[in-house]
Amino acid sequence: MTLARMEKRQEPPVRTAEVLIVGCGAAGLLAAVSAGELGLSCMALERRHRTGLKLLMCGNNRCNVSHDADVSEMLAAYGGAMAEFLRPALTRFPPRGLRSWFARNGLGTCVKNGRIYPTTENGDDVLHCFTDRLRDLGVPLTLNCPVTGLEPLPDGGWLVRCGGLSLTATCVLLATGGVSYPKTGSVGDGQRLLSELGVEVTPLRAGLAGVDVRDGWLQAPEKCEFLQVVLTVADASGRVLGQTSGNMLCDRGCLRGTAVFDATRLAAHHGVTEVSLTADLCPGVTSASAVASRLASGGLESLGVPSALAAGLRRALPSREVGRWLKAVPLSVAGVRPLKEAIVTVGGVALGEVNPETMELRSHPGLYVAGELLDVDGPTGGYNLHAAFATARLAVQSMAARGDIACRRPEARPVPQERGARRVERERGVPSSSASSARPRSSCDRRPGNRWDNSELTRKWSRDGGGSPERQGQQQPSGGHGKGGRKERW
Ligand SMILES: Cc1cc2nc3c(=O)[nH]c(=O)nc-3n(C[C@H](O)[C@H](O)[C@H](O)COP(=O)(O)OP(=O)(O)OC[C@H]3O[C@@H](n4cnc5c(N)ncnc54)[C@H](O)[C@@H]3O)c2cc1C
């Protein structure tokens, strides 16, 4: 009998699953595996032809899954209202807990410069960790399934429409992501569906984005990097918003890297669109006089200026107070790169709409949210993936704790083999009984090692339009995105 006829006869529609997970990026995948571990009757739905497309691009394909910090340090990095909101999720699932969870699921992790990566430093292994476990746990996953409608059922529970198909569940977890890199599938469907239900969604802005500058000395054709700068971020009127530090990458007048990304996030949080940046190019040399004498003896390169930029910068130096100038170089900002090219979306489901202890919407029982769909974002360093994982885990644990959902813990399963080891075996041609070992390797395995040379994915997925179901499967011509085909470095 069709759902329409059942609805007409006022019969309750048959439950498709206890839990439907909408979106299989970082948050949805961890949620689906967690639901499988807890023995929930669960089904995962994904808009694109494969899961975790954005996950594959993370950390320049090395996938910086989290940060090696304790809960209070993590919360301080998110800051403000986000910190309070995330406290329950992070307390229950801190970075240490995430690492143990990955280890239990066959993925070793390591720490480099405070950032947590898979031991293999290959994002492909993170994705395979999730998809292998979904298969082992028997969690059904439906690809090419964009959810287009969401309705509360009169008897409780939810109706989920995917084109012509209607599914029902006691609980739904929306994990549809932000709106950057739309070709990865994150096109703002979750924000739209929730707005239609009257849920407040705060304005979406670019966070952790590149910045275009007009300064002639930064227009060198070679890509180059300052290993450490300090940027002072101000609005158009000169009001200082704060300082950021880290590397700064220059590519023909576009700046990226940790210091720049974190500066744009700071500006987005202050609602500032016209950003003003001043760069301390030699933060390791404390006084202006020490900078001047180092410059006189060793030249600009001795202060950490890349040689590709040294000649141009030399021409731009003022005749007096050179040391002071190099510690506060005014940059002529033309604009922040657009949201579709940002690493993270600032804004999303308003935090006041969500119970932080459960991730359930206050106004819509049974409807949960997790990941970048929320008005949550962090600085560079693994904070965004961690927030996605922790909120997803909390949502599923909260569903499992409900009285109206049955939890059937699956029978004990063999501990999965270490992910890196599995891949090494595949590469060595060691035969394995596991179906996963025969899986073709993704484009990430074939990427060149150059850190500028991010995989094709990064360029491909930031373009508009590919996320729409009609255009799925269409090949876009290869070539750069944005200005001069730039690629991200996280
Ligand atoms: C280039 C780049 C590098 C990054 N590197 C890092 C890093 O190293 N560390 C870090 O912490 N963060 C990093 N981030 C940020 C991080 O990737 C995101 O914050 C994180 O992926 C968010 O997870 P999510 O599950 O909420 O959303 P997403 O990963 O975007 O997943 C959302 C999923 O939902 C699906 N979906 C959308 N709409 C529908 C629908 N209607 N029906 C069904 N499915 C739907 C999408 O197709 C997608 O698969 C990076 C981001 C980018 C763009």
The ligand as an SDF file (V2000), in Angstrom:
LIG
                    3D

 53 58  0  0  0  0  0  0  0  0999 V2000
   39.5640   21.8820    1.7630 C   0  0  0  0  0  0  0  0  0  0  0  0
   39.0990   21.6040    3.1670 C   0  0  0  0  0  0  0  0  0  0  0  0
   39.9790   21.0940    4.1010 C   0  0  0  0  0  0  0  0  0  0  0  0
   39.5700   20.8630    5.4120 C   0  0  0  0  0  0  0  0  0  0  0  0
   40.4590   20.3290    6.2970 N   0  0  0  0  0  0  0  0  0  0  0  0
   40.0790   20.1110    7.5770 C   0  0  0  0  0  0  0  0  0  0  0  0
   40.9800   19.4980    8.5040 C   0  0  0  0  0  0  0  0  0  0  0  0
   42.0640   19.0550    8.1620 O   0  0  0  0  0  0  0  0  0  0  0  0
   40.5580   19.3800    9.7990 N   0  0  0  0  0  0  0  0  0  0  0  0
   39.3330   19.8090   10.2220 C   0  0  0  0  0  0  0  0  0  0  0  0
   39.0250   19.6900   11.3960 O   0  0  0  0  0  0  0  0  0  0  0  0
   38.4320   20.3120    9.3380 N   0  0  0  0  0  0  0  0  0  0  0  0
   38.7860   20.4690    8.0440 C   0  0  0  0  0  0  0  0  0  0  0  0
   37.8750   20.9750    7.1440 N   0  0  0  0  0  0  0  0  0  0  0  0
   36.4920   21.2420    7.6080 C   0  0  0  0  0  0  0  0  0  0  0  0
   35.7290   19.9050    7.7050 C   0  0  0  0  0  0  0  0  0  0  0  0
   35.9120   19.1940    6.5080 O   0  0  0  0  0  0  0  0  0  0  0  0
   34.2340   20.1140    7.9380 C   0  0  0  0  0  0  0  0  0  0  0  0
   34.0500   20.9680    9.0290 O   0  0  0  0  0  0  0  0  0  0  0  0
   33.5470   18.7760    8.1950 C   0  0  0  0  0  0  0  0  0  0  0  0
   33.6800   17.9460    7.0710 O   0  0  0  0  0  0  0  0  0  0  0  0
   32.0670   18.9700    8.5010 C   0  0  0  0  0  0  0  0  0  0  0  0
   31.4930   17.6900    8.6090 O   0  0  0  0  0  0  0  0  0  0  0  0
   29.9240   17.4870    8.3570 P   0  0  0  0  0  0  0  0  0  0  0  0
   29.6880   16.0210    8.4280 O   0  0  0  0  0  0  0  0  0  0  0  0
   29.1650   18.3690    9.2390 O   0  0  0  0  0  0  0  0  0  0  0  0
   29.6820   18.0030    6.8780 O   0  0  0  0  0  0  0  0  0  0  0  0
   30.2380   17.4300    5.5040 P   0  0  0  0  0  0  0  0  0  0  0  0
   31.5280   16.7360    5.7140 O   0  0  0  0  0  0  0  0  0  0  0  0
   30.1870   18.5680    4.5640 O   0  0  0  0  0  0  0  0  0  0  0  0
   29.1620   16.3210    5.0940 O   0  0  0  0  0  0  0  0  0  0  0  0
   27.8410   16.6250    4.7890 C   0  0  0  0  0  0  0  0  0  0  0  0
   27.2910   15.4700    3.9590 C   0  0  0  0  0  0  0  0  0  0  0  0
   25.8780   15.5930    3.8560 O   0  0  0  0  0  0  0  0  0  0  0  0
   25.5050   15.3010    2.5320 C   0  0  0  0  0  0  0  0  0  0  0  0
   24.2290   15.9630    2.2400 N   0  0  0  0  0  0  0  0  0  0  0  0
   24.0130   17.2870    2.0820 C   0  0  0  0  0  0  0  0  0  0  0  0
   22.7240   17.5180    1.8240 N   0  0  0  0  0  0  0  0  0  0  0  0
   22.1030   16.3170    1.8080 C   0  0  0  0  0  0  0  0  0  0  0  0
   20.7750   15.8940    1.5840 C   0  0  0  0  0  0  0  0  0  0  0  0
   19.7890   16.7830    1.3110 N   0  0  0  0  0  0  0  0  0  0  0  0
   20.4720   14.5750    1.6400 N   0  0  0  0  0  0  0  0  0  0  0  0
   21.4420   13.6650    1.9000 C   0  0  0  0  0  0  0  0  0  0  0  0
   22.7330   14.0130    2.1240 N   0  0  0  0  0  0  0  0  0  0  0  0
   23.0600   15.3160    2.0920 C   0  0  0  0  0  0  0  0  0  0  0  0
   26.6500   15.8310    1.6970 C   0  0  0  0  0  0  0  0  0  0  0  0
   26.6520   15.2750    0.4100 O   0  0  0  0  0  0  0  0  0  0  0  0
   27.8500   15.4550    2.5460 C   0  0  0  0  0  0  0  0  0  0  0  0
   28.3060   14.1600    2.2470 O   0  0  0  0  0  0  0  0  0  0  0  0
   38.2470   21.1630    5.8170 C   0  0  0  0  0  0  0  0  0  0  0  0
   37.3430   21.6440    4.8640 C   0  0  0  0  0  0  0  0  0  0  0  0
   37.7520   21.8580    3.5560 C   0  0  0  0  0  0  0  0  0  0  0  0
   36.7630   22.3740    2.5560 C   0  0  0  0  0  0  0  0  0  0  0  0
  1  2  1  0
  2  3  1  0
  2 52  2  0
  3  4  2  0
  4  5  1  0
  4 50  1  0
  5  6  2  0
  6  7  1  0
  6 13  1  0
  7  8  2  0
  7  9  1  0
  9 10  1  0
 10 11  2  0
 10 12  1  0
 12 13  2  0
 13 14  1  0
 14 15  1  0
 14 50  1  0
 15 16  1  0
 16 17  1  0
 16 18  1  0
 18 19  1  0
 18 20  1  0
 20 21  1  0
 20 22  1  0
 22 23  1  0
 23 24  1  0
 24 25  2  0
 24 26  1  0
 24 27  1  0
 27 28  1  0
 28 29  2  0
 28 30  1  0
 28 31  1  0
 31 32  1  0
 32 33  1  0
 33 34  1  0
 33 48  1  0
 34 35  1  0
 35 36  1  0
 35 46  1  0
 36 37  1  0
 36 45  1  0
 37 38  2  0
 38 39  1  0
 39 40  1  0
 39 45  2  0
 40 41  1  0
 40 42  2  0
 42 43  1  0
 43 44  2  0
 44 45  1  0
 46 47  1  0
 46 48  1  0
 48 49  1  0
 50 51  2  0
 51 52  1  0
 52 53  1  0
M  END
$$$$
